[in-house]
């Protein structure tokens, strides 16, 4: 019987084999850099806070959502301690191409997916733009394509972003 890790590794390797174009990998790498430590999302939120003085409380809540989602995943990673793809030495893991670097060997849940989802929801509300259907899948797929996360890491990361955004929005009365 195939384990969850084995099934996810097979899916990851299949995606990597079908997606070898340098432009796609470069774009995935850039998405990763943007999402590192939620820095790109924090920069956008800070710019919104500075430039949109009339809605500073809303921008503050949006930033809290992004930072809260990121922080939640950092804590969860240390509790769960799931290792990233390509790190357990199995023959299946040996087929994973790790195409980028990360600050930790821990993968579950994806901090990039969490902060991206929280940002897409919170900033999307503020800007009245449907950001989530575009940026969340792109960031999630990029994490798997780069060999840094399993699909469930990304899914639970995105769910963490949704939950964090909803909790922060509920506290502030946002819809």
Protein Blocks (a to p, Z undefined) as FASTA:
>chain_A
ZZfklmmmmmmmmmmmmmmcfklmmmmmmmmmmmgghlmmmmmmmmmmmmmmmlmmmmmm
mmmmmmmmmmmmmmmmmmnopacehilopaklmmpccfbdcfbfbfbdcfklmmmmmmmm
mmmmmnopafklmmmmmmmmmmmmnopacfklmmmmmmmmmmmmmmmmmmnopZZ
